[in-house]
Amino acid sequence: MKKISKTLRTVIECTLVVLIGGLLISLINHIPTEKEPEVKNIIFMIGDGMGISHITATMIEQDYAPLALERAEYIGLQKTYSANNLITDSAAAGTALAAGTKTYNGAIGVDSDKQPVENIREVAERLGMATGVVATYAVTHATPASFVGHVESRHDQDRIAKQFLDSDIDVFFGGGQKFFSQRADSLDLVAKLQEKGYTMSTSLEGLADVHSGKAGILAARKGLPSILKGRDTFLPDATTKALEILTANAKAAKSGFFLMVEGSQIDGEAHGNNLEGVVAEILDFDAAVKIAFDYADTHPGTLVVVTADHETGGLTIINNNNRFDVAQNPYEYHFSTGGHSGGMVPIFAYGAGADAFSRVLENTDIPTIMKSLLTE
């Protein structure tokens, strides 16, 4: 009888442990957790021509000192082909990344039928958000132009410049003076922008006292110099200034903002098969990425997406004879082309909504996801 009682007691004790454990788990599962903030701000960063091997080479040349890119919480890949070619150009790729539409090489903000397509910056503008673009080449060049203009040919930069005037963009920083004030039609778009309320400057220093409102920087006739030729810290500094102004404008409008930042000249250095230049440009771009990630850390509801429009140069890091003794057969960098290649390129995402980019995507999926995050 005592044995039966002892067994029964053991069963009862085990049952109670299970019941109490289940109850505790249920209570824990129902404790309210902090909800991830909705996406309010988007910082979209594009390293023109930046492939995985370019990033790897930069890591190698820095003895694997961590890049800001490595802080990304989610990583994906994107397919870059255009509507009419496996190998895209920056115009078709820019349009895909801006508007979510595949188009022919050379097109800016139009589809394959040459009809205008709304881009993510225009969507943000329509939703009452502050918007801007920052680049190290002309703001009328393929990638930044895709977030502002709608023309059948990327070469029509005079017309693209005029479309900046017709937009309601808050800030645009880069080069391209020629297309605003040295035009075939003799129009002075800088003066017209000033009449519209923009503070216009040829340098960041000229905006030192500007903390809100509309502002433009045209810091070079076309593109700014490369890093190796003395551009210094324009890109990270311009990113900081753009974020300052957009934050103030968004706060005044009780809205968020959209900012596109392009590391424009990774592409040019890769076209020239100049590894030193590629590394210098990626490090400069990475400095701007750090600023964006840091901003997201202190401004909940900020999404940062970093990617490329395509890969340039076909860079590989090789060991030629299949012997892996570094002392006898060290690695080499090899560019296979002076043009673009068709490989997938990386996506790095950070902040609110970043998990949506952790997969293989079409380039057109990226702005489509951004639009959904802004309008949900």
Steps between C-alpha positions, in 0.01 A plus 500: 500500500785733586665413167182585310469830685859589423450422131179701492675792666776487238244502220318794657827692544604440140156604378517821703847576362372457144189711564691777677771497231238524228329784682828689538582455128152624410542805724844576352364470146226748583726762654479799262823545305624824354353532152744581220428857387338551163723628223497878506830587329686323221867547414572318174872471425634384163863419435516538122674195353572349844514121493575245770860462380553878524387489862716193568805669346438804720491275806824330394676832439392615847631177661138412571441799725117504530304707249182679605320281245569202725262644759208418267236293679369334185672418172355400163583491131344675202480413132608790280402420139302761301195456278709470183837371617653255746760770567329814629622856486461745787194668348289186469627374835435838662146503364441147630630596846306826504170404340475123516482468121733313266584715198741525209863606545529877485152577632447736794170469684306358205390146418573300185219688322667830598219588740586673831496282812470638852811453712528438874616857568189631325285259701658636820446857378135420424462368856622836633852385585823698458729362228853531372785357292876510559761390245870542423443538126247730330153495660370467142703181446324165462442385857396824673308605188290184529365628833397834350458500122314330216678505163547253218880535501742541788702736280228768512646653815383855419142374512567298816636815669181687413299223663674574830338843477162343430528261799454588866820331615637646825874447454730394216876496545759405239646628175345611172532880482522477121146370466349768721679815390700430183216373288433507127170681564678765715261444791648566844342226707703598807332841501160340445559261789593792722177675397318184607656525848810282472827601661751414229872451559812364332628346824389352830659795676246723327222322690663525842221725628220308326325251726160461333309592186594438137866478402720394211873455454658491155863448598651427158438565131421129452623244752705577808861378507564142604631429849849440359485841332399692808123480558562454873190441720226653283278189498481431876484874574223553244311202642521656848377838372217342300384305806509817710283695255261214423452424869405861567269517198333171588449611859341826385267307269434229762617241251805292415753523217654311210868547412698333222880507537723381216866410519524591132865447421558141605374432148748729325798354682382147418452595133866601507595174678661712770488293820651776715228736381224244559616443856527874570149562366347212696662620822355846435157349433533285812563815705163628378342162583625535858331838527174349375516200735583727794203719409273194498627408847388834642183550291260205537298433188793554264576239234839495328543292184845477338550337162649550151345553160731243336857370517771667294830351386434130560741502794623166633755412766696203373780252556606390155648152530279337762785497752392660823834565666480880517877534532555336163187604312333813646153618404444743214227747411370452147258724309341307213341802327502877477120492494220368718434137589173314556555352845270554794598772746457517878229668705574613856204607714490663843233639729121493479364260239846370410397133516299541178824514299660178626450291186566489127312787336450652160636856499139610441391337828704744710296818440180294495572380853592855606169632365308235693685584821418869460132448425406206727 
